[in-house]
């Protein structure tokens, strides 16, 4: 059994359970390799997405967004967007 994640042939839930029972370290290595693969398929959230998620999270917690937190959200969103475009343009 391989411990490296293969996106074209991922292990089934049953195989993962068996791996975890047989050798838990292998199971963790497999999950780490899957996590590394998934990181290559994601991107940071842009300003709009960060704003939406932050306000939804605050509402779910019965909280509000402070002015300082809002400024931090905007700043992080701008940094994420810059990083995305720099990466896309090969900078």
PyMOL Python script that loads the backbone (N, CA, C, O; Angstrom):
from pymol import cmd

cmd.read_pdbstr("""\
ATOM      1  N   UNK A   1       0.851  -1.183   0.000  1.00  0.00           N
ATOM      2  CA  UNK A   1       0.000   0.000   0.000  1.00  0.00           C
ATOM      3  C   UNK A   1       0.892   1.240   0.000  1.00  0.00           C
ATOM      4  O   UNK A   1       1.875   1.311   0.738  1.00  0.00           O
ATOM      5  N   UNK A   2       0.539   2.205  -0.828  1.00  0.00           N
ATOM      6  CA  UNK A   2       1.337   3.421  -0.940  1.00  0.00           C
ATOM      7  C   UNK A   2       0.903   4.459   0.089  1.00  0.00           C
ATOM      8  O   UNK A   2      -0.260   4.520   0.489  1.00  0.00           O
ATOM      9  N   UNK A   3       1.866   5.270   0.504  1.00  0.00           N
ATOM     10  CA  UNK A   3       1.539   6.346   1.449  1.00  0.00           C
ATOM     11  C   UNK A   3       1.498   7.693   0.749  1.00  0.00           C
ATOM     12  O   UNK A   3       1.273   8.714   1.398  1.00  0.00           O
ATOM     13  N   UNK A   4       1.710   7.717  -0.552  1.00  0.00           N
ATOM     14  CA  UNK A   4       1.669   8.957  -1.323  1.00  0.00           C
ATOM     15  C   UNK A   4       0.301   9.099  -1.978  1.00  0.00           C
ATOM     16  O   UNK A   4      -0.201   8.154  -2.586  1.00  0.00           O
ATOM     17  N   UNK A   5      -0.295  10.269  -1.856  1.00  0.00           N
ATOM     18  CA  UNK A   5      -1.608  10.531  -2.448  1.00  0.00           C
ATOM     19  C   UNK A   5      -1.505  10.587  -3.966  1.00  0.00           C
ATOM     20  O   UNK A   5      -0.637  11.272  -4.507  1.00  0.00           O
ATOM     21  N   UNK A   6      -2.379   9.878  -4.645  1.00  0.00           N
ATOM     22  CA  UNK A   6      -2.457   9.890  -6.103  1.00  0.00           C
ATOM     23  C   UNK A   6      -3.830  10.440  -6.487  1.00  0.00           C
ATOM     24  O   UNK A   6      -4.837   9.764  -6.277  1.00  0.00           O
ATOM     25  N   UNK A   7      -3.893  11.660  -7.048  1.00  0.00           N
ATOM     26  CA  UNK A   7      -5.196  12.252  -7.369  1.00  0.00           C
ATOM     27  C   UNK A   7      -5.976  11.451  -8.425  1.00  0.00           C
ATOM     28  O   UNK A   7      -7.200  11.561  -8.508  1.00  0.00           O
ATOM     29  N   UNK A   8      -5.277  10.659  -9.218  1.00  0.00           N
ATOM     30  CA  UNK A   8      -5.953   9.840 -10.233  1.00  0.00           C
ATOM     31  C   UNK A   8      -6.456   8.520  -9.674  1.00  0.00           C
ATOM     32  O   UNK A   8      -7.259   7.841 -10.313  1.00  0.00           O
ATOM     33  N   UNK A   9      -5.989   8.150  -8.482  1.00  0.00           N
ATOM     34  CA  UNK A   9      -6.391   6.896  -7.867  1.00  0.00           C
ATOM     35  C   UNK A   9      -6.377   7.030  -6.344  1.00  0.00           C
ATOM     36  O   UNK A   9      -5.577   6.381  -5.670  1.00  0.00           O
ATOM     37  N   UNK A  10      -7.268   7.878  -5.797  1.00  0.00           N
ATOM     38  CA  UNK A  10      -7.269   8.064  -4.341  1.00  0.00           C
ATOM     39  C   UNK A  10      -7.768   6.807  -3.623  1.00  0.00           C
ATOM     40  O   UNK A  10      -8.539   6.021  -4.172  1.00  0.00           O
ATOM     41  N   UNK A  11      -7.310   6.642  -2.392  1.00  0.00           N
ATOM     42  CA  UNK A  11      -7.753   5.500  -1.600  1.00  0.00           C
ATOM     43  C   UNK A  11      -9.211   5.680  -1.175  1.00  0.00           C
ATOM     44  O   UNK A  11      -9.680   6.799  -0.963  1.00  0.00           O
ATOM     45  N   UNK A  12      -9.906   4.566  -1.058  1.00  0.00           N
ATOM     46  CA  UNK A  12     -11.293   4.598  -0.602  1.00  0.00           C
ATOM     47  C   UNK A  12     -11.319   4.768   0.914  1.00  0.00           C
ATOM     48  O   UNK A  12     -10.293   4.625   1.580  1.00  0.00           O
ATOM     49  N   UNK A  13     -12.481   5.070   1.447  1.00  0.00           N
ATOM     50  CA  UNK A  13     -12.624   5.189   2.901  1.00  0.00           C
ATOM     51  C   UNK A  13     -12.244   3.889   3.594  1.00  0.00           C
ATOM     52  O   UNK A  13     -11.620   3.898   4.655  1.00  0.00           O
ATOM     53  N   UNK A  14     -12.625   2.774   2.987  1.00  0.00           N
ATOM     54  CA  UNK A  14     -12.303   1.465   3.572  1.00  0.00           C
ATOM     55  C   UNK A  14     -10.790   1.258   3.600  1.00  0.00           C
ATOM     56  O   UNK A  14     -10.242   0.796   4.600  1.00  0.00           O
ATOM     57  N   UNK A  15     -10.120   1.600   2.505  1.00  0.00           N
ATOM     58  CA  UNK A  15      -8.663   1.462   2.451  1.00  0.00           C
ATOM     59  C   UNK A  15      -7.986   2.382   3.467  1.00  0.00           C
ATOM     60  O   UNK A  15      -7.000   2.001   4.098  1.00  0.00           O
ATOM     61  N   UNK A  16      -8.520   3.588   3.620  1.00  0.00           N
ATOM     62  CA  UNK A  16      -7.967   4.511   4.619  1.00  0.00           C
ATOM     63  C   UNK A  16      -8.131   3.966   6.034  1.00  0.00           C
ATOM     64  O   UNK A  16      -7.219   4.064   6.855  1.00  0.00           O
ATOM     65  N   UNK A  17      -9.305   3.388   6.315  1.00  0.00           N
ATOM     66  CA  UNK A  17      -9.535   2.791   7.634  1.00  0.00           C
ATOM     67  C   UNK A  17      -8.557   1.646   7.893  1.00  0.00           C
ATOM     68  O   UNK A  17      -7.996   1.530   8.982  1.00  0.00           O
ATOM     69  N   UNK A  18      -8.360   0.802   6.876  1.00  0.00           N
ATOM     70  CA  UNK A  18      -7.428  -0.320   7.016  1.00  0.00           C
ATOM     71  C   UNK A  18      -6.006   0.173   7.230  1.00  0.00           C
ATOM     72  O   UNK A  18      -5.264  -0.375   8.046  1.00  0.00           O
ATOM     73  N   UNK A  19      -5.628   1.222   6.482  1.00  0.00           N
ATOM     74  CA  UNK A  19      -4.291   1.777   6.632  1.00  0.00           C
ATOM     75  C   UNK A  19      -4.101   2.324   8.043  1.00  0.00           C
ATOM     76  O   UNK A  19      -3.058   2.107   8.660  1.00  0.00           O
ATOM     77  N   UNK A  20      -5.093   3.024   8.548  1.00  0.00           N
ATOM     78  CA  UNK A  20      -5.009   3.602   9.889  1.00  0.00           C
ATOM     79  C   UNK A  20      -4.885   2.514  10.955  1.00  0.00           C
ATOM     80  O   UNK A  20      -4.162   2.682  11.937  1.00  0.00           O
ATOM     81  N   UNK A  21      -5.586   1.406  10.761  1.00  0.00           N
ATOM     82  CA  UNK A  21      -5.509   0.308  11.727  1.00  0.00           C
ATOM     83  C   UNK A  21      -4.165  -0.408  11.647  1.00  0.00           C
ATOM     84  O   UNK A  21      -3.599  -0.797  12.668  1.00  0.00           O
ATOM     85  N   UNK A  22      -3.661  -0.578  10.431  1.00  0.00           N
ATOM     86  CA  UNK A  22      -2.423  -1.329  10.223  1.00  0.00           C
ATOM     87  C   UNK A  22      -1.192  -0.521  10.644  1.00  0.00           C
ATOM     88  O   UNK A  22      -0.356  -1.007  11.405  1.00  0.00           O
ATOM     89  N   UNK A  23      -1.086   0.707  10.147  1.00  0.00           N
ATOM     90  CA  UNK A  23       0.078   1.533  10.448  1.00  0.00           C
ATOM     91  C   UNK A  23      -0.365   2.998  10.429  1.00  0.00           C
ATOM     92  O   UNK A  23      -0.502   3.605   9.367  1.00  0.00           O
ATOM     93  N   UNK A  24      -0.581   3.542  11.606  1.00  0.00           N
ATOM     94  CA  UNK A  24      -1.111   4.891  11.718  1.00  0.00           C
ATOM     95  C   UNK A  24      -0.152   5.928  11.151  1.00  0.00           C
ATOM     96  O   UNK A  24      -0.603   6.953  10.640  1.00  0.00           O
ATOM     97  N   UNK A  25       1.156   5.697  11.225  1.00  0.00           N
ATOM     98  CA  UNK A  25       2.128   6.634  10.650  1.00  0.00           C
ATOM     99  C   UNK A  25       1.972   6.724   9.135  1.00  0.00           C
ATOM    100  O   UNK A  25       2.075   7.812   8.569  1.00  0.00           O
ATOM    101  N   UNK A  26       1.729   5.606   8.480  1.00  0.00           N
ATOM    102  CA  UNK A  26       1.483   5.607   7.033  1.00  0.00           C
ATOM    103  C   UNK A  26       0.243   6.421   6.711  1.00  0.00           C
ATOM    104  O   UNK A  26       0.220   7.197   5.756  1.00  0.00           O
ATOM    105  N   UNK A  27      -0.780   6.231   7.520  1.00  0.00           N
ATOM    106  CA  UNK A  27      -2.039   6.958   7.348  1.00  0.00           C
ATOM    107  C   UNK A  27      -1.792   8.458   7.424  1.00  0.00           C
ATOM    108  O   UNK A  27      -2.295   9.214   6.594  1.00  0.00           O
ATOM    109  N   UNK A  28      -1.019   8.892   8.418  1.00  0.00           N
ATOM    110  CA  UNK A  28      -0.717  10.314   8.563  1.00  0.00           C
ATOM    111  C   UNK A  28       0.130  10.824   7.399  1.00  0.00           C
ATOM    112  O   UNK A  28      -0.077  11.945   6.935  1.00  0.00           O
ATOM    113  N   UNK A  29       1.081  10.020   6.921  1.00  0.00           N
ATOM    114  CA  UNK A  29       1.881  10.406   5.754  1.00  0.00           C
ATOM    115  C   UNK A  29       0.996  10.584   4.522  1.00  0.00           C
ATOM    116  O   UNK A  29       1.185  11.515   3.740  1.00  0.00           O
ATOM    117  N   UNK A  30       0.029   9.683   4.360  1.00  0.00           N
ATOM    118  CA  UNK A  30      -0.901   9.775   3.234  1.00  0.00           C
ATOM    119  C   UNK A  30      -1.710  11.073   3.316  1.00  0.00           C
ATOM    120  O   UNK A  30      -1.849  11.787   2.323  1.00  0.00           O
ATOM    121  N   UNK A  31      -2.235  11.370   4.495  1.00  0.00           N
ATOM    122  CA  UNK A  31      -3.009  12.601   4.675  1.00  0.00           C
ATOM    123  C   UNK A  31      -2.150  13.838   4.439  1.00  0.00           C
ATOM    124  O   UNK A  31      -2.619  14.817   3.859  1.00  0.00           O
ATOM    125  N   UNK A  32      -0.897  13.803   4.884  1.00  0.00           N
ATOM    126  CA  UNK A  32       0.019  14.929   4.637  1.00  0.00           C
ATOM    127  C   UNK A  32       0.250  15.122   3.147  1.00  0.00           C
ATOM    128  O   UNK A  32       0.251  16.254   2.664  1.00  0.00           O
ATOM    129  N   UNK A  33       0.446  14.022   2.403  1.00  0.00           N
ATOM    130  CA  UNK A  33       0.690  14.150   0.967  1.00  0.00           C
ATOM    131  C   UNK A  33      -0.562  14.643   0.249  1.00  0.00           C
ATOM    132  O   UNK A  33      -0.464  15.392  -0.722  1.00  0.00           O
ATOM    133  N   UNK A  34      -1.745  14.226   0.720  1.00  0.00           N
ATOM    134  CA  UNK A  34      -2.986  14.721   0.127  1.00  0.00           C
ATOM    135  C   UNK A  34      -3.146  16.212   0.413  1.00  0.00           C
ATOM    136  O   UNK A  34      -3.574  16.973  -0.455  1.00  0.00           O
ATOM    137  N   UNK A  35      -2.808  16.620   1.612  1.00  0.00           N
ATOM    138  CA  UNK A  35      -2.880  18.030   1.988  1.00  0.00           C
ATOM    139  C   UNK A  35      -1.951  18.868   1.115  1.00  0.00           C
ATOM    140  O   UNK A  35      -2.336  19.941   0.650  1.00  0.00           O
ATOM    141  N   UNK A  36      -0.738  18.388   0.892  1.00  0.00           N
ATOM    142  CA  UNK A  36       0.214  19.104   0.038  1.00  0.00           C
ATOM    143  C   UNK A  36      -0.321  19.228  -1.386  1.00  0.00           C
ATOM    144  O   UNK A  36      -0.180  20.278  -2.014  1.00  0.00           O
ATOM    145  N   UNK A  37      -0.934  18.161  -1.899  1.00  0.00           N
ATOM    146  CA  UNK A  37      -1.517  18.209  -3.243  1.00  0.00           C
ATOM    147  C   UNK A  37      -2.646  19.244  -3.298  1.00  0.00           C
ATOM    148  O   UNK A  37      -2.708  20.044  -4.231  1.00  0.00           O
ATOM    149  N   UNK A  38      -3.537  19.230  -2.303  1.00  0.00           N
ATOM    150  CA  UNK A  38      -4.678  20.148  -2.300  1.00  0.00           C
ATOM    151  C   UNK A  38      -4.236  21.607  -2.180  1.00  0.00           C
ATOM    152  O   UNK A  38      -4.910  22.502  -2.690  1.00  0.00           O
ATOM    153  N   UNK A  39      -3.117  21.849  -1.513  1.00  0.00           N
ATOM    154  CA  UNK A  39      -2.601  23.222  -1.410  1.00  0.00           C
ATOM    155  C   UNK A  39      -2.254  23.789  -2.776  1.00  0.00           C
ATOM    156  O   UNK A  39      -2.319  25.002  -2.974  1.00  0.00           O
ATOM    157  N   UNK A  40      -1.888  22.937  -3.715  1.00  0.00           N
ATOM    158  CA  UNK A  40      -1.538  23.410  -5.064  1.00  0.00           C
ATOM    159  C   UNK A  40      -2.785  23.779  -5.855  1.00  0.00           C
ATOM    160  O   UNK A  40      -2.683  24.420  -6.901  1.00  0.00           O
ATOM    161  N   UNK A  41      -3.950  23.389  -5.378  1.00  0.00           N
ATOM    162  CA  UNK A  41      -5.203  23.644  -6.090  1.00  0.00           C
ATOM    163  C   UNK A  41      -6.039  24.733  -5.445  1.00  0.00           C
ATOM    164  O   UNK A  41      -7.207  24.905  -5.796  1.00  0.00           O
ATOM    165  N   UNK A  42      -5.464  25.468  -4.513  1.00  0.00           N
ATOM    166  CA  UNK A  42      -6.220  26.514  -3.831  1.00  0.00           C
ATOM    167  C   UNK A  42      -5.551  27.868  -4.033  1.00  0.00           C
ATOM    168  O   UNK A  42      -4.438  27.956  -4.552  1.00  0.00           O
ATOM    169  N   UNK A  43      -6.237  28.905  -3.621  1.00  0.00           N
ATOM    170  CA  UNK A  43      -5.704  30.258  -3.701  1.00  0.00           C
ATOM    171  C   UNK A  43      -6.193  31.026  -2.483  1.00  0.00           C
ATOM    172  O   UNK A  43      -7.194  30.657  -1.869  1.00  0.00           O
ATOM    173  N   UNK A  44      -5.486  32.095  -2.135  1.00  0.00           N
ATOM    174  CA  UNK A  44      -5.951  32.922  -1.017  1.00  0.00           C
ATOM    175  C   UNK A  44      -7.268  33.612  -1.375  1.00  0.00           C
ATOM    176  O   UNK A  44      -7.552  33.851  -2.549  1.00  0.00           O
ATOM    177  N   UNK A  45      -8.058  33.923  -0.370  1.00  0.00           N
ATOM    178  CA  UNK A  45      -9.328  34.610  -0.588  1.00  0.00           C
ATOM    179  C   UNK A  45      -9.098  36.064  -0.980  1.00  0.00           C
ATOM    180  O   UNK A  45      -8.197  36.719  -0.455  1.00  0.00           O
ATOM    181  N   UNK A  46      -9.916  36.567  -1.906  1.00  0.00           N
ATOM    182  CA  UNK A  46      -9.815  37.978  -2.280  1.00  0.00           C
ATOM    183  C   UNK A  46     -10.600  38.830  -1.273  1.00  0.00           C
ATOM    184  O   UNK A  46     -11.202  38.298  -0.340  1.00  0.00           O
ATOM    185  N   UNK A  47     -10.588  40.138  -1.464  1.00  0.00           N
ATOM    186  CA  UNK A  47     -11.238  41.057  -0.510  1.00  0.00           C
ATOM    187  C   UNK A  47     -12.715  40.751  -0.312  1.00  0.00           C
ATOM    188  O   UNK A  47     -13.195  40.713   0.821  1.00  0.00           O
ATOM    189  N   UNK A  48     -13.435  40.534  -1.402  1.00  0.00           N
ATOM    190  CA  UNK A  48     -14.868  40.263  -1.306  1.00  0.00           C
ATOM    191  C   UNK A  48     -15.137  38.973  -0.537  1.00  0.00           C
ATOM    192  O   UNK A  48     -16.025  38.923   0.313  1.00  0.00           O
ATOM    193  N   UNK A  49     -14.367  37.933  -0.838  1.00  0.00           N
ATOM    194  CA  UNK A  49     -14.573  36.654  -0.166  1.00  0.00           C
ATOM    195  C   UNK A  49     -14.223  36.746   1.317  1.00  0.00           C
ATOM    196  O   UNK A  49     -14.937  36.204   2.161  1.00  0.00           O
ATOM    197  N   UNK A  50     -13.125  37.433   1.636  1.00  0.00           N
ATOM    198  CA  UNK A  50     -12.759  37.608   3.041  1.00  0.00           C
ATOM    199  C   UNK A  50     -13.836  38.373   3.808  1.00  0.00           C
ATOM    200  O   UNK A  50     -14.182  38.017   4.935  1.00  0.00           O
ATOM    201  N   UNK A  51     -14.360  39.428   3.182  1.00  0.00           N
ATOM    202  CA  UNK A  51     -15.419  40.222   3.817  1.00  0.00           C
ATOM    203  C   UNK A  51     -16.641  39.346   4.077  1.00  0.00           C
ATOM    204  O   UNK A  51     -17.195  39.354   5.176  1.00  0.00           O
ATOM    205  N   UNK A  52     -17.052  38.599   3.074  1.00  0.00           N
ATOM    206  CA  UNK A  52     -18.240  37.748   3.195  1.00  0.00           C
ATOM    207  C   UNK A  52     -18.064  36.708   4.305  1.00  0.00           C
ATOM    208  O   UNK A  52     -18.932  36.557   5.164  1.00  0.00           O
ATOM    209  N   UNK A  53     -16.943  35.997   4.283  1.00  0.00           N
ATOM    210  CA  UNK A  53     -16.691  34.959   5.288  1.00  0.00           C
ATOM    211  C   UNK A  53     -16.593  35.569   6.682  1.00  0.00           C
ATOM    212  O   UNK A  53     -17.132  35.013   7.639  1.00  0.00           O
ATOM    213  N   UNK A  54     -15.916  36.696   6.806  1.00  0.00           N
ATOM    214  CA  UNK A  54     -15.745  37.332   8.115  1.00  0.00           C
ATOM    215  C   UNK A  54     -17.072  37.780   8.713  1.00  0.00           C
ATOM    216  O   UNK A  54     -17.329  37.574   9.899  1.00  0.00           O
ATOM    217  N   UNK A  55     -17.910  38.393   7.885  1.00  0.00           N
ATOM    218  CA  UNK A  55     -19.208  38.844   8.397  1.00  0.00           C
ATOM    219  C   UNK A  55     -20.132  37.668   8.710  1.00  0.00           C
ATOM    220  O   UNK A  55     -20.877  37.713   9.689  1.00  0.00           O
ATOM    221  N   UNK A  56     -20.091  36.615   7.886  1.00  0.00           N
ATOM    222  CA  UNK A  56     -20.891  35.421   8.177  1.00  0.00           C
ATOM    223  C   UNK A  56     -20.434  34.765   9.474  1.00  0.00           C
ATOM    224  O   UNK A  56     -21.257  34.338  10.284  1.00  0.00           O
ATOM    225  N   UNK A  57     -19.119  34.686   9.667  1.00  0.00           N
ATOM    226  CA  UNK A  57     -18.567  34.097  10.885  1.00  0.00           C
ATOM    227  C   UNK A  57     -18.973  34.915  12.111  1.00  0.00           C
ATOM    228  O   UNK A  57     -19.400  34.360  13.124  1.00  0.00           O
ATOM    229  N   UNK A  58     -18.837  36.227  12.009  1.00  0.00           N
ATOM    230  CA  UNK A  58     -19.208  37.100  13.136  1.00  0.00           C
ATOM    231  C   UNK A  58     -20.695  36.963  13.456  1.00  0.00           C
ATOM    232  O   UNK A  58     -21.081  36.898  14.623  1.00  0.00           O
ATOM    233  N   UNK A  59     -21.524  36.920  12.414  1.00  0.00           N
ATOM    234  CA  UNK A  59     -22.970  36.787  12.636  1.00  0.00           C
ATOM    235  C   UNK A  59     -23.300  35.448  13.296  1.00  0.00           C
ATOM    236  O   UNK A  59     -24.153  35.382  14.181  1.00  0.00           O
ATOM    237  N   UNK A  60     -22.630  34.394  12.871  1.00  0.00           N
ATOM    238  CA  UNK A  60     -22.883  33.066  13.450  1.00  0.00           C
ATOM    239  C   UNK A  60     -22.489  33.018  14.917  1.00  0.00           C
ATOM    240  O   UNK A  60     -23.096  32.296  15.708  1.00  0.00           O
ATOM    241  N   UNK A  61     -21.469  33.791  15.278  1.00  0.00           N
ATOM    242  CA  UNK A  61     -21.023  33.838  16.671  1.00  0.00           C
ATOM    243  C   UNK A  61     -21.776  34.879  17.486  1.00  0.00           C
ATOM    244  O   UNK A  61     -21.569  34.989  18.694  1.00  0.00           O
ATOM    245  N   UNK A  62     -22.652  35.648  16.833  1.00  0.00           N
ATOM    246  CA  UNK A  62     -23.366  36.710  17.527  1.00  0.00           C
ATOM    247  C   UNK A  62     -22.445  37.878  17.851  1.00  0.00           C
ATOM    248  O   UNK A  62     -22.650  38.586  18.836  1.00  0.00           O
ATOM    249  N   UNK A  63     -21.437  38.071  17.023  1.00  0.00           N
ATOM    250  CA  UNK A  63     -20.418  39.100  17.241  1.00  0.00           C
ATOM    251  C   UNK A  63     -20.527  40.153  16.139  1.00  0.00           C
ATOM    252  O   UNK A  63     -21.375  40.044  15.253  1.00  0.00           O
ATOM    253  N   UNK A  64     -19.689  41.148  16.193  1.00  0.00           N
ATOM    254  CA  UNK A  64     -19.645  42.158  15.138  1.00  0.00           C
ATOM    255  C   UNK A  64     -18.187  42.384  14.739  1.00  0.00           C
ATOM    256  O   UNK A  64     -17.261  41.966  15.434  1.00  0.00           O
ATOM    257  N   UNK A  65     -18.011  43.048  13.614  1.00  0.00           N
ATOM    258  CA  UNK A  65     -16.673  43.347  13.111  1.00  0.00           C
ATOM    259  C   UNK A  65     -16.304  44.763  13.547  1.00  0.00           C
ATOM    260  O   UNK A  65     -17.007  45.724  13.233  1.00  0.00           O
ATOM    261  N   UNK A  66     -15.201  44.878  14.269  1.00  0.00           N
ATOM    262  CA  UNK A  66     -14.734  46.201  14.700  1.00  0.00           C
ATOM    263  C   UNK A  66     -14.083  46.926  13.525  1.00  0.00           C
ATOM    264  O   UNK A  66     -13.745  46.317  12.510  1.00  0.00           O
ATOM    265  N   UNK A  67     -13.915  48.235  13.683  1.00  0.00           N
ATOM    266  CA  UNK A  67     -13.266  49.018  12.634  1.00  0.00           C
ATOM    267  C   UNK A  67     -11.846  48.509  12.384  1.00  0.00           C
ATOM    268  O   UNK A  67     -11.409  48.425  11.237  1.00  0.00           O
ATOM    269  N   UNK A  68     -11.123  48.169  13.459  1.00  0.00           N
ATOM    270  CA  UNK A  68      -9.761  47.653  13.328  1.00  0.00           C
ATOM    271  C   UNK A  68      -9.747  46.323  12.580  1.00  0.00           C
ATOM    272  O   UNK A  68      -8.895  46.098  11.721  1.00  0.00           O
ATOM    273  N   UNK A  69     -10.687  45.450  12.906  1.00  0.00           N
ATOM    274  CA  UNK A  69     -10.780  44.150  12.232  1.00  0.00           C
ATOM    275  C   UNK A  69     -11.127  44.360  10.759  1.00  0.00           C
ATOM    276  O   UNK A  69     -10.570  43.684   9.895  1.00  0.00           O
ATOM    277  N   UNK A  70     -12.023  45.271  10.468  1.00  0.00           N
ATOM    278  CA  UNK A  70     -12.410  45.560   9.091  1.00  0.00           C
ATOM    279  C   UNK A  70     -11.213  46.052   8.278  1.00  0.00           C
ATOM    280  O   UNK A  70     -11.027  45.637   7.134  1.00  0.00           O
ATOM    281  N   UNK A  71     -10.400  46.936   8.866  1.00  0.00           N
ATOM    282  CA  UNK A  71      -9.207  47.426   8.184  1.00  0.00           C
ATOM    283  C   UNK A  71      -8.223  46.281   7.933  1.00  0.00           C
ATOM    284  O   UNK A  71      -7.583  46.218   6.883  1.00  0.00           O
ATOM    285  N   UNK A  72      -8.114  45.394   8.894  1.00  0.00           N
ATOM    286  CA  UNK A  72      -7.235  44.231   8.752  1.00  0.00           C
ATOM    287  C   UNK A  72      -7.719  43.302   7.631  1.00  0.00           C
ATOM    288  O   UNK A  72      -6.913  42.768   6.869  1.00  0.00           O
ATOM    289  N   UNK A  73      -9.020  43.117   7.539  1.00  0.00           N
ATOM    290  CA  UNK A  73      -9.613  42.282   6.485  1.00  0.00           C
ATOM    291  C   UNK A  73      -9.321  42.884   5.112  1.00  0.00           C
ATOM    292  O   UNK A  73      -8.913  42.177   4.191  1.00  0.00           O
ATOM    293  N   UNK A  74      -9.532  44.190   4.983  1.00  0.00           N
ATOM    294  CA  UNK A  74      -9.277  44.856   3.702  1.00  0.00           C
ATOM    295  C   UNK A  74      -7.803  44.747   3.310  1.00  0.00           C
ATOM    296  O   UNK A  74      -7.481  44.486   2.151  1.00  0.00           O
ATOM    297  N   UNK A  75      -6.919  44.948   4.275  1.00  0.00           N
ATOM    298  CA  UNK A  75      -5.488  44.877   4.006  1.00  0.00           C
ATOM    299  C   UNK A  75      -5.096  43.465   3.553  1.00  0.00           C
ATOM    300  O   UNK A  75      -4.359  43.299   2.581  1.00  0.00           O
ATOM    301  N   UNK A  76      -5.594  42.458   4.264  1.00  0.00           N
ATOM    302  CA  UNK A  76      -5.266  41.072   3.904  1.00  0.00           C
ATOM    303  C   UNK A  76      -5.809  40.735   2.522  1.00  0.00           C
ATOM    304  O   UNK A  76      -5.135  40.065   1.740  1.00  0.00           O
ATOM    305  N   UNK A  77      -7.002  41.185   2.218  1.00  0.00           N
ATOM    306  CA  UNK A  77      -7.588  40.945   0.898  1.00  0.00           C
ATOM    307  C   UNK A  77      -6.759  41.549  -0.215  1.00  0.00           C
ATOM    308  O   UNK A  77      -6.529  40.910  -1.242  1.00  0.00           O
ATOM    309  N   UNK A  78      -6.310  42.774  -0.020  1.00  0.00           N
ATOM    310  CA  UNK A  78      -5.461  43.439  -1.022  1.00  0.00           C
ATOM    311  C   UNK A  78      -4.143  42.697  -1.202  1.00  0.00           C
ATOM    312  O   UNK A  78      -3.668  42.540  -2.327  1.00  0.00           O
ATOM    313  N   UNK A  79      -3.544  42.235  -0.092  1.00  0.00           N
ATOM    314  CA  UNK A  79      -2.301  41.464  -0.177  1.00  0.00           C
ATOM    315  C   UNK A  79      -2.521  40.153  -0.931  1.00  0.00           C
ATOM    316  O   UNK A  79      -1.694  39.760  -1.753  1.00  0.00           O
ATOM    317  N   UNK A  80      -3.633  39.480  -0.649  1.00  0.00           N
ATOM    318  CA  UNK A  80      -3.947  38.227  -1.337  1.00  0.00           C
ATOM    319  C   UNK A  80      -4.130  38.454  -2.829  1.00  0.00           C
ATOM    320  O   UNK A  80      -3.649  37.669  -3.647  1.00  0.00           O
ATOM    321  N   UNK A  81      -4.833  39.539  -3.185  1.00  0.00           N
ATOM    322  CA  UNK A  81      -5.064  39.837  -4.596  1.00  0.00           C
ATOM    323  C   UNK A  81      -3.747  40.168  -5.297  1.00  0.00           C
ATOM    324  O   UNK A  81      -3.524  39.740  -6.429  1.00  0.00           O
ATOM    325  N   UNK A  82      -2.879  40.923  -4.632  1.00  0.00           N
ATOM    326  CA  UNK A  82      -1.577  41.252  -5.217  1.00  0.00           C
ATOM    327  C   UNK A  82      -0.766  39.981  -5.430  1.00  0.00           C
ATOM    328  O   UNK A  82      -0.167  39.793  -6.489  1.00  0.00           O
ATOM    329  N   UNK A  83      -0.745  39.112  -4.430  1.00  0.00           N
ATOM    330  CA  UNK A  83      -0.013  37.850  -4.535  1.00  0.00           C
ATOM    331  C   UNK A  83      -0.544  37.011  -5.706  1.00  0.00           C
ATOM    332  O   UNK A  83       0.236  36.434  -6.464  1.00  0.00           O
ATOM    333  N   UNK A  84      -1.864  36.945  -5.848  1.00  0.00           N
ATOM    334  CA  UNK A  84      -2.489  36.184  -6.934  1.00  0.00           C
ATOM    335  C   UNK A  84      -2.048  36.721  -8.289  1.00  0.00           C
ATOM    336  O   UNK A  84      -1.631  35.952  -9.155  1.00  0.00           O
ATOM    337  N   UNK A  85      -2.138  38.043  -8.480  1.00  0.00           N
ATOM    338  CA  UNK A  85      -1.794  38.619  -9.773  1.00  0.00           C
ATOM    339  C   UNK A  85      -0.295  38.553 -10.046  1.00  0.00           C
ATOM    340  O   UNK A  85       0.116  38.345 -11.188  1.00  0.00           O
ATOM    341  N   UNK A  86       0.527  38.729  -9.008  1.00  0.00           N
ATOM    342  CA  UNK A  86       1.967  38.579  -9.200  1.00  0.00           C
ATOM    343  C   UNK A  86       2.312  37.154  -9.647  1.00  0.00           C
ATOM    344  O   UNK A  86       3.137  36.950 -10.538  1.00  0.00           O
ATOM    345  N   UNK A  87       1.669  36.186  -9.015  1.00  0.00           N
ATOM    346  CA  UNK A  87       1.912  34.786  -9.371  1.00  0.00           C
ATOM    347  C   UNK A  87       1.420  34.501 -10.784  1.00  0.00           C
ATOM    348  O   UNK A  87       2.093  33.807 -11.546  1.00  0.00           O
ATOM    349  N   UNK A  88       0.257  35.027 -11.137  1.00  0.00           N
ATOM    350  CA  UNK A  88      -0.314  34.809 -12.461  1.00  0.00           C
ATOM    351  C   UNK A  88       0.552  35.452 -13.553  1.00  0.00           C
ATOM    352  O   UNK A  88       0.673  34.914 -14.654  1.00  0.00           O
ATOM    353  N   UNK A  89       1.148  36.601 -13.238  1.00  0.00           N
ATOM    354  CA  UNK A  89       1.983  37.317 -14.204  1.00  0.00           C
ATOM    355  C   UNK A  89       3.441  36.852 -14.175  1.00  0.00           C
ATOM    356  O   UNK A  89       4.281  37.374 -14.908  1.00  0.00           O
ATOM    357  N   UNK A  90       3.732  35.869 -13.324  1.00  0.00           N
ATOM    358  CA  UNK A  90       5.092  35.320 -13.256  1.00  0.00           C
ATOM    359  C   UNK A  90       6.100  36.200 -12.559  1.00  0.00           C
ATOM    360  O   UNK A  90       7.298  36.117 -12.830  1.00  0.00           O
ATOM    361  N   UNK A  91       5.625  37.041 -11.666  1.00  0.00           N
ATOM    362  CA  UNK A  91       6.529  37.945 -10.932  1.00  0.00           C
ATOM    363  C   UNK A  91       7.026  37.259  -9.689  1.00  0.00           C
ATOM    364  O   UNK A  91       7.799  37.843  -8.928  1.00  0.00           O
TER     365      UNK A  91
END
""", "prot")
cmd.dss("prot")
cmd.show_as("cartoon", "prot")
cmd.util.cbc("prot")
cmd.orient("prot")
